[in-house]
Amino acid sequence: MTQHADVEKAAEPLDPSSRPGSPTKEEKTSPSTELELETRDAMIAPAPSTAAKGGLAAGADGQASNVLTSSDIINNNDDDDGDDEQAAGPRPWYRRFWQSEVPRSFYREALARYGGEGGLDAADDARIRRRLDLIILPLIAVCYAWYYIDKTTLSYAAIFGLKADLALTGDMYAWLSSCFYLGWLVWAVPANLLLQKSPVGKFLGINIVLWGAFLMAQGGVRSFAALVALRTISGAVESIADPCFLVLIAMFYRNDEQPLRIAAFYFANGVGFSAGGLIGYGIGQIDAPIASWRLIFLLVGAACLLWGLVIIAFCPDHPATFVGLCRDDRLRAVARVRDNQSGIATRRFKPDQAREAVLDHRTFLYLAIAFVSNAPNGILSNFGTLIVRGLDFSTLNTTLLQIPYGAIVVFWIGSAVWLNQRLPGQTRLLLSAAYMLPTIAGALGLLFAPQSSQVGRLWCYYLTSSFQAPYVLYLSIITSSVGGHTKRILTISASFIGFTIGNIAGPFFMHDDEAPHYRSGIVGILVCNVLEATFFLLLRASLVRSNREKEEQLRRMRDDGIDVVVQRDQTAQMDVTDRQNPYFRYSY
């Protein structure tokens, strides 16, 4: 069998048709079949060489144990298993359907052909980015709209008779909100570990189908206990949605492209909020043989289930297997994100990365930010309609008045991302802190404005929506400032543990005996908002300091004569963490 030439030295990779047993040029192969052939050939491919010399010298601070040595980079010694699978022949269809691993040889070829300075033509880069935007963003955005509508179904069901029909008293309604996130909390870490071993698009789609089915089942419940059980299970299957969205964005887009793409599907938050108001109003007009609140669960659940099937069919799992691109463009899609230096996708759980995630103080800061951001979300998404109805609006007018709230969410997110794209330097966390000011003002207004000021209090309620924009920018920090696949998965898990605890705790700040003012809930929103702004500034200070340390480390490497350009391309195809990788740079 003929061996591959070293892809670091070869001007062009071997023609696939020259491989024994490979398809001829005239034969078409699917991405999964190509990857099987590459996996087999990778077993005999020599390790890439490099012109780099010298080692990564330990600095005065003694941090050499936290970074890769030069021999690690030369030999790609990151214990990745991408080339460990031999394919004796075509695998069964179900193995191809669930393929999640990409052979290292694909990364090597991508960087050999399109890596380095000027390796990727700007026109090709823009064309591929447009193609990704056209396919990935609508799939995620529509999913996210239904995702948010799903979260507000309980709120609309409450004003259409759910409480009376199921005889809910005391804190029973608050528990219906919180049990959803209890299921999320229990299943979040196992689900994220399964995500590491699964094709992300298909795993996402299957969970959306399940969540739609369980949402429909909630329309048929006859007791509080049955609804608690179904909402807990629904929370568990929905827990994987946000991590999947973030993994997709991190996998397909450069760091500087990620805030706008995350904002694109978070725009759907506002669309979902407005659409939920229209759906609630429309269902309220239907003279159906079943209660309106049951119809809400049935219709929204059916729509989620159908969209899950669309996700399974069309959502890509990885740039290397994306059927929406030809093979050369798949290579370009892999090469274009090399400067992220965030590590390649791998199925192997790496204990050293897990240990680093647990010991990294920023992991706990991400968790804290997620908590203080989502405690108010737990209040507003479940009690927003009750706050508005408490301003003496009718039930149907209350549903309609949710539409401007959603439109204002779109404005906040759009303006924050627009400013982030145009302001010089790195401004994500500074903007995040600044965008907390309107929601703080809104909470103060709800606390102190007279109850007779109906319009003024309504606008204060609308102002509280600005907290959604900082959360979008914060999510883009996680996707672009955490390296290593295992570490990223666990950091995202930690963030969404904070998310779930916040959404569990939030509703318990709202007490029925305080209606319609809900003073304790509004105070809870205010305190969380102030803490969130403070945490953003602390996180920024930490990331700025780490970047300065890495710049100093890189200066010492250059002084030692290390070819940093060659090594940077090598680390792009290694699964290493942000702390281990001297070329990684944090976004803030």
C-alpha positions in Angstrom: 0.0 0.0 0.0 1.4 3.4 -0.9 2.0 5.8 1.9 0.9 9.4 2.0 3.6 11.9 1.7 4.1 14.1 4.7 1.3 16.7 4.3 3.4 19.4 5.9 5.9 19.0 3.1 3.7 18.0 0.1 2.5 20.7 -2.2 -0.6 18.7 -2.9 -2.2 15.7 -1.1 -2.3 12.4 -2.9 -5.1 11.9 -5.4 -7.8 9.9 -3.7 -8.1 7.7 -6.8 -4.5 6.4 -6.3 -5.4 4.6 -3.1 -5.9 0.9 -3.4 -9.6 0.2 -3.0 -10.5 3.8 -3.3 -13.2 5.1 -5.7 -12.1 6.4 -9.1 -12.4 10.1 -9.9 -15.6 9.4 -11.7 -17.2 7.7 -8.7 -18.9 10.0 -6.2 -18.5 9.4 -2.5 -20.4 10.7 0.5 -18.5 12.7 3.2 -18.8 9.8 5.6 -17.3 7.3 3.0 -14.4 9.7 2.3 -13.7 10.0 6.0 -13.6 6.2 6.2 -11.0 6.0 3.5 -9.0 8.8 5.2 -9.2 7.1 8.5 -7.7 3.9 7.1 -4.9 5.8 5.3 -4.2 7.9 8.4 -2.9 4.7 10.1 0.1 4.7 7.8 0.6 8.4 7.5 3.8 9.6 9.2 3.6 12.3 11.8 3.9 15.8 10.4 7.3 17.4 10.6 7.9 21.1 11.3 10.6 23.6 11.0 10.1 24.6 14.6 13.1 24.2 16.8 13.7 24.6 20.5 11.3 24.1 23.3 8.7 26.1 25.0 10.9 27.5 27.8 9.5 27.7 31.2 9.1 31.3 32.3 10.0 32.9 35.5 6.6 32.1 36.8 7.2 28.3 36.3 4.2 27.7 34.2 5.9 25.3 31.8 3.7 22.4 33.0 0.6 24.2 31.8 1.7 24.5 28.2 2.7 22.2 25.4 6.3 21.4 24.8 7.8 21.8 21.3 8.0 18.0 20.9 4.2 17.8 21.7 3.5 20.2 18.9 5.9 18.5 16.4 4.3 15.1 17.0 0.8 16.3 17.6 1.1 14.6 21.0 -2.3 15.5 22.5 -3.6 11.9 22.9 -6.3 12.4 20.3 -7.9 9.3 18.9 -8.9 10.7 15.5 -6.6 8.2 13.6 -7.1 5.2 15.8 -10.1 3.7 13.9 -9.4 1.4 11.1 -12.0 1.0 8.4 -11.6 -2.4 6.8 -14.5 -1.6 4.4 -17.7 0.4 4.2 -19.4 0.5 7.6 -23.1 -0.2 8.2 -25.5 2.6 7.5 -26.3 3.2 11.2 -22.6 3.6 11.9 -22.3 6.2 9.1 -25.5 7.9 10.3 -24.0 8.3 13.8 -20.4 9.1 12.8 -19.0 11.9 15.0 -15.2 11.5 14.7 -13.1 13.1 12.0 -9.7 11.6 11.2 -6.6 13.7 11.8 -5.6 13.3 8.2 -8.5 15.5 7.2 -7.2 18.3 9.4 -3.7 17.8 8.1 -4.8 18.0 4.5 -6.9 21.1 5.2 -4.0 23.0 6.8 -1.5 21.8 4.2 -3.7 23.1 1.4 -5.4 26.2 2.9 -3.5 26.9 6.2 -0.9 29.6 6.8 -0.9 33.2 5.8 -2.8 33.8 2.6 -3.7 30.1 2.3 -7.4 30.7 2.0 -8.6 33.1 -0.7 -10.8 35.9 0.7 -13.5 35.3 -1.9 -13.7 31.6 -1.1 -13.8 32.4 2.6 -16.7 34.8 2.2 -18.6 32.4 -0.1 -18.3 29.6 2.4 -19.3 31.8 5.3 -22.5 32.9 3.3 -23.2 29.2 2.6 -22.9 28.4 6.3 -25.1 31.3 7.3 -27.8 30.3 4.8 -28.1 26.8 6.1 -27.1 26.7 9.8 -28.5 30.0 11.1 -32.1 29.5 9.9 -32.2 26.0 11.3 -31.0 27.2 14.7 -33.1 30.4 14.7 -36.4 28.6 14.0 -35.5 26.0 16.6 -34.8 28.8 19.1 -38.1 30.5 18.4 -40.0 27.4 19.2 -37.7 26.8 22.1 -38.7 30.1 23.6 -42.4 29.7 22.7 -42.2 26.4 24.5 -40.8 28.1 27.6 -43.7 30.6 27.7 -46.5 28.0 27.1 -47.0 27.6 30.9 -47.3 31.4 31.3 -50.0 31.6 28.7 -51.7 28.4 30.0 -51.9 30.1 33.4 -54.1 32.9 32.1 -56.3 30.6 30.1 -57.5 28.5 33.0 -54.7 26.0 33.9 -54.7 27.1 37.5 -58.4 26.6 38.0 -58.7 23.3 36.0 -55.9 21.6 37.9 -56.7 23.3 41.3 -53.3 24.9 41.7 -52.8 26.7 45.0 -49.9 28.3 46.9 -46.5 27.6 45.3 -47.8 24.8 43.0 -47.5 27.0 39.9 -44.0 28.1 40.9 -43.1 24.4 41.2 -44.4 23.7 37.7 -41.9 26.3 36.4 -39.0 25.1 38.6 -39.5 21.3 38.0 -38.8 21.9 34.3 -35.3 23.2 35.3 -34.8 20.5 37.9 -35.0 18.0 35.1 -32.6 20.2 33.1 -30.2 20.3 36.0 -30.1 16.6 36.7 -29.6 15.7 33.0 -27.4 18.6 31.9 -23.9 17.0 32.6 -24.8 13.5 31.3 -26.4 15.0 28.2 -23.2 17.1 27.5 -21.0 14.0 27.9 -23.3 12.2 25.4 -23.0 15.2 23.1 -19.2 14.7 23.0 -19.6 11.2 21.6 -22.5 12.1 19.2 -23.0 13.9 15.9 -24.2 17.2 17.1 -26.9 17.9 14.5 -28.6 14.5 14.8 -28.3 14.5 18.6 -30.0 17.9 18.7 -32.8 16.9 16.3 -33.6 13.7 18.3 -33.9 15.7 21.5 -36.1 18.3 19.9 -38.5 15.5 18.6 -38.7 14.1 22.2 -39.3 17.6 23.7 -42.1 18.2 21.2 -43.7 14.9 22.1 -43.6 15.5 25.8 -45.0 19.0 25.4 -48.0 17.6 23.5 -48.5 15.1 26.3 -48.8 18.0 28.8 -52.0 19.0 27.0 -53.7 15.8 28.2 -52.8 15.9 31.9 -55.5 15.7 34.6 -53.5 16.3 37.7 -50.7 18.5 39.1 -48.5 15.4 39.7 -48.8 14.3 36.1 -47.9 17.8 34.8 -44.9 18.0 37.2 -43.6 14.6 35.9 -44.0 15.6 32.2 -42.4 19.1 32.7 -39.4 17.5 34.5 -38.8 15.1 31.6 -39.3 17.9 29.1 -36.6 19.9 30.9 -34.2 17.0 30.7 -34.5 16.5 26.9 -34.4 20.3 26.3 -31.2 20.7 28.4 -29.0 19.8 25.4 -30.4 22.5 23.0 -28.3 25.5 24.0 -25.0 23.5 24.3 -25.6 22.1 20.8 -26.2 25.5 19.4 -22.9 26.8 21.0 -20.9 23.8 19.8 -22.2 24.4 16.2 -21.2 28.0 16.3 -17.8 27.3 17.8 -17.2 24.6 15.2 -18.1 26.5 12.1 -17.2 30.2 12.8 -14.2 32.3 13.7 -14.1 33.9 17.1 -14.8 37.4 15.7 -17.8 36.0 13.7 -19.4 34.3 16.7 -21.2 37.2 18.5 -23.2 38.1 15.4 -24.2 34.4 14.7 -25.2 33.8 18.3 -27.2 37.0 18.2 -28.9 35.8 15.0 -30.5 32.9 16.8 -31.1 34.9 19.9 -33.1 37.3 17.8 -35.5 34.4 17.6 -35.9 34.8 21.4 -37.7 38.1 20.7 -39.5 36.6 17.7 -40.6 33.7 19.8 -41.8 36.0 22.6 -43.9 38.0 20.1 -45.1 34.9 18.3 -46.1 33.4 21.6 -48.3 36.4 22.2 -50.0 36.0 18.8 -50.4 32.3 19.3 -52.0 32.9 22.7 -54.3 35.5 21.3 -55.3 33.4 18.3 -56.0 30.3 20.5 -58.0 32.5 22.9 -60.3 33.2 20.0 -60.9 29.6 19.1 -64.1 28.0 20.2 -62.7 24.5 20.7 -64.1 21.4 22.4 -61.1 21.4 24.7 -59.7 24.1 27.1 -57.5 26.7 25.4 -54.5 26.0 27.6 -54.6 22.3 26.5 -54.7 23.5 22.8 -51.6 25.6 23.4 -49.5 22.6 24.6 -50.8 20.4 21.7 -50.1 22.9 18.9 -46.7 24.2 20.1 -45.6 20.6 20.9 -46.6 19.4 17.4 -44.6 22.2 15.7 -41.5 21.5 17.8 -41.7 17.8 16.9 -41.9 18.5 13.2 -39.0 20.9 13.4 -36.9 18.3 15.2 -37.3 16.0 12.1 -36.1 18.9 9.9 -33.0 19.3 12.2 -32.2 15.6 11.9 -32.4 15.8 8.1 -30.5 19.0 7.4 -28.4 20.2 10.4 -24.7 19.5 9.8 -22.6 17.6 12.4 -19.1 18.9 11.5 -17.5 21.0 8.7 -15.7 17.8 7.4 -19.0 15.9 6.9 -21.3 18.8 5.8 -23.1 17.7 2.7 -23.9 21.3 1.8 -20.3 21.8 0.8 -18.1 20.1 -1.8 -15.0 18.3 -0.5 -12.7 21.2 -1.3 -15.0 23.6 0.5 -15.2 21.2 3.5 -11.4 21.4 3.7 -11.6 25.2 3.5 -14.3 25.3 6.2 -11.9 23.4 8.5 -8.9 25.6 7.7 -10.8 28.9 8.1 -11.3 28.4 11.8 -7.7 27.4 12.5 -6.9 30.7 14.2 -9.5 30.0 16.9 -7.0 27.6 18.4 -9.8 26.1 20.4 -9.1 22.4 19.7 -10.6 19.8 17.3 -13.7 17.8 18.0 -13.0 14.4 19.5 -15.0 11.6 21.1 -12.4 10.9 23.8 -13.1 12.3 27.3 -9.8 13.8 28.6 -9.3 13.7 32.4 -6.6 16.4 32.3 -8.9 18.8 30.5 -11.7 18.0 32.9 -9.3 18.7 35.8 -8.3 22.0 34.3 -12.0 23.0 33.8 -12.7 22.2 37.5 -9.7 24.1 38.7 -10.1 27.1 36.4 -11.6 30.0 38.4 -13.3 31.3 35.3 -15.5 28.2 35.1 -17.1 29.3 38.4 -17.4 32.8 37.2 -19.2 31.6 34.0 -21.6 29.6 36.3 -22.2 32.7 38.5 -23.0 34.9 35.5 -25.4 32.4 34.1 -27.2 32.1 37.5 -27.7 35.9 38.1 -28.7 36.3 34.5 -31.3 33.6 34.5 -32.9 34.1 37.9 -34.6 37.2 36.4 -35.4 35.2 33.3 -37.1 32.6 35.4 -39.3 35.3 36.9 -40.1 37.2 33.6 -40.7 34.2 31.3 -43.2 32.6 33.8 -44.7 35.6 35.5 -44.4 38.3 32.8 -48.1 37.8 31.8 -49.2 38.0 35.4 -47.2 41.2 36.0 -48.8 42.8 32.9 -52.3 41.6 33.8 -51.8 43.1 37.2 -51.7 46.5 35.5 -55.5 46.0 34.9 -55.3 44.8 31.3 -57.7 42.1 30.1 -56.5 38.5 29.4 -56.5 38.9 25.6 -54.8 42.4 25.8 -52.2 40.9 28.1 -51.2 38.4 25.4 -51.0 41.1 22.8 -48.9 43.4 25.0 -46.2 40.7 25.0 -45.6 41.4 21.3 -43.7 44.7 21.9 -41.6 43.0 24.6 -40.3 40.6 22.0 -39.6 43.4 19.5 -37.7 45.3 22.1 -35.6 42.2 22.8 -34.6 42.1 19.1 -33.7 45.8 19.3 -31.4 45.3 22.4 -29.6 42.3 20.9 -29.2 43.9 17.5 -27.9 47.2 18.8 -25.4 45.4 21.2 -24.0 43.3 18.4 -23.9 46.2 16.0 -21.9 48.3 18.5 -19.6 45.4 19.2 -18.8 45.0 15.5 -18.0 48.7 15.1 -16.3 49.8 18.3 -12.5 49.5 18.2 -10.8 46.9 20.3 -12.5 44.1 22.3 -15.7 45.5 23.9 -18.0 42.5 24.5 -17.9 42.5 28.3 -17.9 46.3 28.6 -21.0 46.5 26.4 -22.5 43.7 28.5 -22.1 45.7 31.7 -23.5 48.8 30.0 -26.6 47.0 28.7 -27.5 46.0 32.2 -28.3 49.6 33.0 -31.7 49.7 31.2 -32.9 46.6 33.0 -31.8 48.0 36.3 -33.7 51.2 35.6 -36.8 49.1 34.6 -36.7 47.1 37.9 -36.3 50.4 39.9 -39.3 51.8 38.0 -41.5 48.7 38.8 -40.5 49.1 42.5 -41.2 52.8 42.9 -43.5 54.0 40.1 -47.1 54.5 41.4 -49.5 51.6 40.6 -51.8 54.1 39.0 -49.2 54.9 36.3 -50.3 52.1 34.0 -48.4 53.1 30.9 -45.2 54.1 32.9 -45.1 50.7 34.7 -45.7 48.9 31.4 -42.6 50.6 29.9 -40.6 49.8 32.9 -41.5 46.1 32.3 -40.4 46.5 28.7 -37.0 48.0 29.9 -36.3 44.8 31.9 -35.8 43.0 28.5 -32.3 44.6 28.0 -30.7 41.8 30.0 -31.0 39.5 27.0 -28.3 41.3 25.0 -25.5 40.9 27.6 -26.3 37.2 27.8 -25.8 36.8 24.0 -22.4 38.5 24.2 -21.5 36.4 27.3 -22.3 33.2 25.4 -19.9 34.3 22.6 -17.2 34.6 25.3 -17.5 31.0 26.3 -17.4 29.7 22.7 -14.3 31.8 21.9 -12.4 31.8 25.2 -12.3 28.1 26.1 -10.0 25.7 24.3 -10.0 21.9 24.3 -13.1 19.9 23.4 -13.6 18.2 26.8 -12.9 21.4 28.7 -15.3 23.4 26.4 -18.1 20.8 26.9 -17.7 20.9 30.7 -17.5 24.7 30.8 -20.7 24.9 28.8 -22.2 22.4 31.2 -21.2 24.5 34.2 -22.7 27.6 32.6 -26.0 25.8 32.0 -26.0 24.5 35.5 -26.0 28.1 36.6 -28.7 28.7 34.0 -30.9 26.0 35.4 -30.4 26.9 39.1 -31.2 30.5 38.2 -34.4 29.5 36.4 -35.3 27.2 39.3 -34.8 29.9 42.0 -36.4 32.8 40.1 -40.0 31.8 40.3 -39.8 31.4 44.1 -39.2 35.1 44.5 -42.7 35.6 43.3 -45.4 35.3 46.0 -49.1 35.1 45.2 -49.9 37.2 48.3 -47.8 40.1 46.8 -49.8 40.2 43.6 -50.1 42.4 41.5 -46.9 44.2 42.7 -44.7 41.1 43.3 -42.3 43.3 45.3 -40.0 40.4 46.3 -39.6 39.3 42.7 -38.7 42.8 41.5 -36.1 43.2 44.2 -34.7 39.8 43.2 -34.4 41.0 39.6 -32.6 44.2 40.7 -30.1 42.5 42.9 -29.2 39.9 40.2 -28.8 42.7 37.6 -26.3 44.6 39.7 -24.3 41.4 40.4 -24.3 40.5 36.8 -22.8 43.8 35.7 -20.1 43.4 38.4 -19.3 39.9 37.3 -18.9 41.0 33.7 -16.2 43.5 34.7 -14.4 40.9 36.9 -14.3 38.4 34.0 -12.9 41.0 31.6 -10.1 41.9 34.0 -9.2 38.2 34.3 -9.2 37.6 30.5 -7.1 40.7 29.8 -4.5 39.6 32.3 -4.3 36.1 30.8 -3.8 37.6 27.3 -0.9 39.7 28.6 0.7 36.7 30.0 0.4 34.8 26.7 1.9 37.7 24.8 4.9 37.7 27.1 5.2 33.9 26.6 5.1 34.3 22.9 7.8 37.0 23.0 10.1 34.6 24.9 9.5 31.9 22.3 10.4 34.2 19.4 13.6 35.2 21.3 14.5 31.5 21.6 14.2 31.2 17.8 11.0 29.2 17.6 9.1 29.3 14.3 5.8 30.5 15.8 3.9 30.6 12.5 4.5 26.9 11.8 3.7 25.9 15.4 0.5 27.9 15.4 -0.8 25.8 12.4 0.2 22.6 14.2 -1.7 23.5 17.4 -4.8 24.3 15.4 -5.2 20.6 14.6 -4.6 19.5 18.2 -7.2 19.0 21.0 -5.5 21.2 23.7 -6.9 23.7 26.2 -6.7 27.4 26.2 -4.1 27.3 29.0 -2.0 24.6 27.4 -1.9 26.4 24.0 0.6 29.3 23.9 -1.1 30.6 20.7 -4.6 30.8 22.1 -6.0 34.3 22.7 -9.0 35.1 24.9 -11.9 37.3 23.6 -13.4 39.8 26.0 
